[in-house]
Amino acid sequence: MLNFAQQLFGSDTNKEFTMFDSFYEHPDLLFLDATVQLTRLTTSLDDYLGQDVIQLLIRTDPRMCNLASIRFISFSCFFLIQFSLYFIIQF
C-alpha cells in the first residue's frame, strides 16, 4: 500500500501533496523530510532489525507484560483453589 502511495505521491510525482515533505511548520510528520523514497527489504524484518532489537521489543511490549501477568494470576488462582480443596478434604 505504501509502495502504491509512493507512486502517486512521491517526491516528484505530485506537487500538491507529497509523502516525504512536511507542510507549514511541522517537520517530519509521517516520514523524515530528508526521505527520498521507500525501499523494499530484501531480508526478513527480524534479520534487518537484528536479535538485540527484537528482544528489546519483546521485553518492552505491553501486550507481553500483560500476558505474563495474566499467566501468573491464572497460575496463582489455580494453585490457591487446589490448595483450598486439599485443605477442605483433609479436614
N, C-alpha and C positions, 0 to 999 in steps of 0.2 A: 504494500500500500504506500509506504514511504517512497519507494522507487518510482511508482506511478506519479505521486505528487511532485517528486523532484523533476520529472519530465515536463510537468505543466507549470511548476512554479520555481524552478531552479534559478540560479543567479542571472542567467542571460535570457531566459525564456519569456518572462512576463515582467514588464516594468511597473505595473500597478501593485503587484504583490509578489514578494519573493520569500522563500522559506528561510534563507540564510541571512537576511538583513533585517535589522530592527527598525521600527518607525519611532519617530519623536525622540523622547529622552529615555527610552527603556532599552538598554543594550542587552544582547544575548538572551532574547526571550525564549525561543524554542531551541535554537542551536547557537553556538558561538557565532558572532558576526563574521569572524575570520573563516568560517566554514565555506569551502568551495563546492563540494559535492559529497554525497554519501557513497560509501564503498561497500560492496558485499564481502562478508567474511568468507575466507576460503577454508577456515577450520571451524571446529565447534566453538561455541561461546565459552565452554569450560576450558578448552585449550587456549583460547585467546586471553581470557582473564587470568588463568593460572590457578593452581590449587590453593595458594595463600588467600587470594581474594575470594574464592568460592567458600572456603572455610570461614572467613570473616563474615561473609553474607549469611551463611547458615547460622553462625553464632549470634548475629545481631538481628535476625529475622524475628519479629514479634510473634509471628504465627508459630515458629518453632518453640519459643518460650512458652506460649500458651499451651501448645501441645504437650510439652514436658510437664507443665503444671497440671494439666488435666490427667495425664497418666499417673502422676504422683498422687493426686487427690483420689483418683479411682482406686489405685492400689491401697491407699490408706483406708478408704471406706471398706473395701473388700476385707482387708486384714482386721479391721475393727468389728465387722459383722461376724467373721469367722471366730474371732476371739470371744465375742459375746455369746455366740451359740455354744461354743465349747464350755464356757463358764456356766451357762444355764444348764447344760446337760450334766455337768459334773455335780451340780447341787440340786 
